[in-house]
Every structure is written in structure tokens, then in C-alpha cells.
Amino acid sequence: MVDNLVGSYCVCNNVQYERIINVVESNEDILTVEHVQNYIVCCTKCKLCKPDIEKIIQYFRLKNK
């Protein structure tokens, strides 16, 4: 899954994807980037990481079905 991500962190907020992965994996109620933002400040300025965060969310939602 990590191979499909463009970067390794949210550039505008300097948040490692590993941290985002941990939050998404441990909270099944996260379905959108906006839900992730309730737990971590990410994807607020440049939005470059939004596609990667969406991939992370999709991966864990499909994995848990």
C-alpha cells in the first residue's frame, strides 16, 4: 500500500503518513479526509496530500469489509 503513495508526509502540516495510517486504522468511523482532520491537522493548505490520504482511507475501509 505504501508503494502507491506519492509522498511520505503531509507537506503543509509536516505530518507523517505513518501517523495518519495509525489513526485511520484504529478508527473505523473515518471515511473522508475531513474525518481524519478531526484527529490530526493535515491537508489544510496546499491539498497535495489529499489523494494519498484518500488512498489510505480506502485501503483500510476495503480491508475491514
N, C-alpha and C positions, 0 to 999 in steps of 0.2 A: 504494500500500500504506500509506503513512504517513497518508493520509486516514482510514483505518479504525481508527486507534489513538486511544484516548481521551485519553491524555496524551502527553508527550514525554520523560518520565523516570520512573524507579522512585522514588516518593516517599520510602519509608522508608530507602533507601540512597543517594538522590541520584545515580543512575546514568542517564546519557542513553541513550535508546533507540538512538541512532546507534551508541553503543559496543556495545550488545547486538546490533544488526544486524550489525556488523562481525564479531563473534565467531561468530555463528550462520552467517553466510555463508561464513566461512573454515574452519569445522569441520563437515564433513558427518556426523560421528558424533553431533551434538547433535539429540536427538529429543524431549526434555522440558525443562521448566523446571529440573528437578533437574540435568540435564546442563549447562545454562547456568551453574548455580551452582558448577560445578567450575571455571569460568573467571572468573566475576565474582560478587561478593557482591550479590545482588539478590533481591527478592521473599521476604524473610525475616521481616518483621514484620507489616505490615498486609495483605499479599497483594492489594492493589488493582491492581497492575500485572500480575498473573498472566495474565488474559485477553489483554492486549496482547502479552505475551511469547510466549504460545502462538500468537497470530496471526503473529508474526514467524517463529517456527519453522515453522509450517505453510506460510507463503508460500515460504520458501526450500527446504523439502523438496519441495513440489509443483513448484516452478520447476526443480529439479535432476532431476526424473524424466523 
